[in-house]
Amino acid sequence: MKNTTEAEKILAQIGSNTKLGDLRKIAKEIKKNHALAMELWATKLFLPKQLAILIMDNKLLDHTIIDGLTEDMYIHDATERNQLIDWLMANQLTKDKKNIALMQSWADSPFSLQRRIYWYYQARLRWTGQTAPANTADLLAAIEKNIAGEEPEVQWAMNFTAGWIGVYEKKYRDRCIELGEKTGLYKGDMVSKGCTPNYLPEFIAMESEKRSL
């Protein structure tokens, strides 16, 4: 199907050197335009999809549409599809109560990217330093049971959740550190300057120290 003139105009502004900041500027000019978002998404191109996420109308995103968007992400490599699902969570799903409830139901989703977001959202609820939800014990038990057999994108989010549990909930700190030592996930990985390692013993120690916890 041929793109509309409006879509062609937007696509002409997006190239291999386009950065996320550039996409945000374009999105700010467009504001909300769900039809255009769906047209950009249909290009199957990574950067237009990122822009599409910024201009979607979250009130029009139901579970059927979100499942379709998620499935479409699997045509991309691991880095791109993880960025797309995380971008969708941050810019759309967390902005609407019904979609927050939907994310909370994804613990056993058949889509690994949705399971990633289930866990990423649990981490998000904790890294702000607010009072943690009452489900920490159940989450930690599920992580201990399932993390070793999960897909890499889900493992990262589970590990991330365990990290923030260990930082903010001291009664679970030793248990989270032991989990990291047992799994060995991300041990010895190189990280960029200023970034915190994902290896749980190091992550918990560094992030706790930053907050004097």
C-alpha positions in Angstrom: 0.0 0.0 0.0 1.4 3.4 -1.0 2.2 5.8 1.9 0.2 9.0 2.3 1.9 12.3 1.4 2.2 13.1 5.2 3.9 9.8 5.9 6.3 10.3 2.9 7.2 13.7 4.2 8.0 12.3 7.7 10.0 9.4 6.3 12.1 11.8 4.3 13.3 13.4 7.5 14.5 10.1 9.0 17.8 8.6 8.0 20.6 6.4 9.3 22.0 9.3 11.3 18.7 10.2 13.0 19.0 10.1 16.8 16.3 9.6 19.4 16.4 13.3 20.2 15.6 14.1 16.5 12.6 11.7 16.7 11.3 13.4 19.8 11.5 16.8 18.0 9.6 15.4 15.0 7.0 13.8 17.4 6.6 17.1 19.2 5.6 18.8 16.0 3.2 16.1 15.0 1.7 15.7 18.5 -0.7 12.7 18.6 -1.7 11.1 15.3 -2.6 7.5 15.6 -3.4 6.9 12.0 0.0 8.2 11.0 1.6 6.2 13.7 0.1 3.0 12.3 1.3 3.9 8.8 4.8 4.5 10.0 4.7 1.2 11.9 3.7 -0.6 8.8 7.0 0.4 7.0 8.6 -2.3 9.2 11.6 0.0 9.7 13.1 0.5 13.1 13.4 4.3 13.3 9.9 5.0 11.9 8.6 2.5 14.4 10.2 4.4 17.2 8.6 7.6 16.0 5.3 5.8 15.6 5.4 4.8 19.3 5.8 8.5 20.3 2.7 9.7 18.4 0.3 6.8 19.1 -2.9 7.4 21.1 -2.7 5.2 24.1 -6.4 5.2 24.5 -6.6 3.3 21.2 -4.2 0.6 22.3 -6.0 -2.5 23.4 -4.5 -6.0 24.1 -5.2 -7.2 20.5 -3.3 -4.2 19.0 -0.5 -4.4 21.5 -0.1 -8.1 20.8 0.2 -7.3 17.1 2.8 -4.6 17.7 4.7 -7.0 19.9 4.7 -9.7 17.3 5.9 -7.2 14.7 9.0 -6.5 16.8 10.4 -9.9 16.3 11.5 -9.1 12.7 14.2 -6.9 14.3 17.4 -8.1 15.9 17.6 -8.4 19.7 18.9 -4.9 20.4 16.3 -3.2 18.3 13.3 -5.3 19.5 14.3 -4.7 23.1 14.5 -1.0 22.4 11.1 -1.0 20.8 9.3 -2.8 23.6 11.0 -0.7 26.3 10.1 2.4 24.3 6.5 1.3 24.0 6.4 0.7 27.8 7.9 4.0 28.7 6.0 6.2 26.2 2.6 4.5 26.0 1.8 1.6 28.3 2.7 3.4 31.5 0.5 6.4 30.6 -2.8 4.5 30.7 -4.3 2.5 33.7 -5.8 -0.2 31.5 -2.4 -0.8 29.9 -0.6 -0.8 33.2 -3.0 -3.6 34.3 -2.3 -5.4 31.0 1.5 -5.3 31.7 0.8 -6.7 35.1 -0.8 -9.7 33.5 2.2 -10.6 31.3 4.2 -12.8 33.7 3.4 -15.8 31.7 2.8 -14.2 28.3 3.7 -16.4 25.2 5.7 -13.3 24.0 9.1 -13.1 25.6 9.1 -9.3 25.0 5.9 -9.0 27.1 7.5 -11.1 29.8 10.4 -8.7 29.7 8.1 -5.8 30.2 6.3 -7.4 33.1 9.6 -7.7 34.9 10.9 -4.3 33.7 7.8 -2.6 35.1 8.2 -4.4 38.4 11.8 -2.9 38.6 10.4 0.5 37.5 8.0 0.5 40.5 11.1 0.1 42.8 13.9 2.1 41.4 12.1 5.4 42.2 12.6 4.6 45.9 9.0 4.7 46.7 7.4 2.1 49.0 7.6 -1.2 47.1 4.5 -3.2 46.2 3.6 -6.1 48.5 4.5 -8.7 46.0 8.3 -8.8 46.5 8.5 -12.2 48.1 6.5 -13.8 45.3 8.6 -12.0 42.6 11.9 -13.1 44.1 10.7 -16.7 44.4 9.7 -16.6 40.7 13.0 -15.1 39.7 15.0 -17.7 41.6 12.9 -20.5 40.0 12.8 -19.3 36.4 15.6 -16.9 35.6 18.1 -19.6 34.5 15.7 -21.0 31.8 14.4 -17.7 30.5 15.1 -15.9 27.2 18.0 -13.4 27.4 15.8 -10.4 27.1 13.7 -11.6 30.1 16.7 -12.7 32.1 18.0 -9.1 32.0 14.7 -7.7 33.3 14.4 -10.3 36.0 17.9 -9.6 37.1 17.2 -5.8 37.0 14.2 -6.3 39.3 16.3 -8.4 41.7 18.9 -5.6 41.7 16.5 -3.0 42.8 14.9 -5.3 45.3 18.3 -5.8 46.8 19.0 -2.0 46.9 15.7 -0.8 48.5 14.6 -3.8 50.5 17.4 -4.7 52.9 15.8 -7.8 54.2 16.2 -9.4 50.8 19.6 -7.9 50.0 21.7 -11.0 50.9 19.3 -13.2 49.0 19.6 -11.1 45.9 23.4 -11.0 46.1 23.4 -14.8 46.5 21.2 -15.1 43.4 23.7 -13.2 41.4 26.6 -15.3 42.6 24.6 -18.5 41.8 23.6 -17.5 38.3 26.8 -15.7 37.4 24.8 -13.6 35.0 26.7 -10.6 33.6 29.8 -11.3 35.8 32.8 -9.7 34.2 30.8 -7.9 31.5 32.4 -4.6 30.4 30.2 -1.5 31.0 30.5 2.0 29.7 32.1 4.7 32.0 29.5 5.9 34.5 27.2 2.9 34.1 26.5 0.3 36.8 27.4 -3.3 36.1 24.4 -5.7 35.8 26.1 -8.4 37.9 23.9 -8.4 41.0 26.6 -8.2 43.8 28.2 -5.2 42.1 24.9 -3.6 41.1 23.5 -3.8 44.6 26.7 -2.6 46.3 27.1 0.4 43.9 23.5 1.5 43.8 23.1 1.1 47.6 26.2 3.2 48.2 25.0 6.0 45.9 21.8 6.2 48.1 23.5 5.6 51.4 21.3 2.6 51.9 
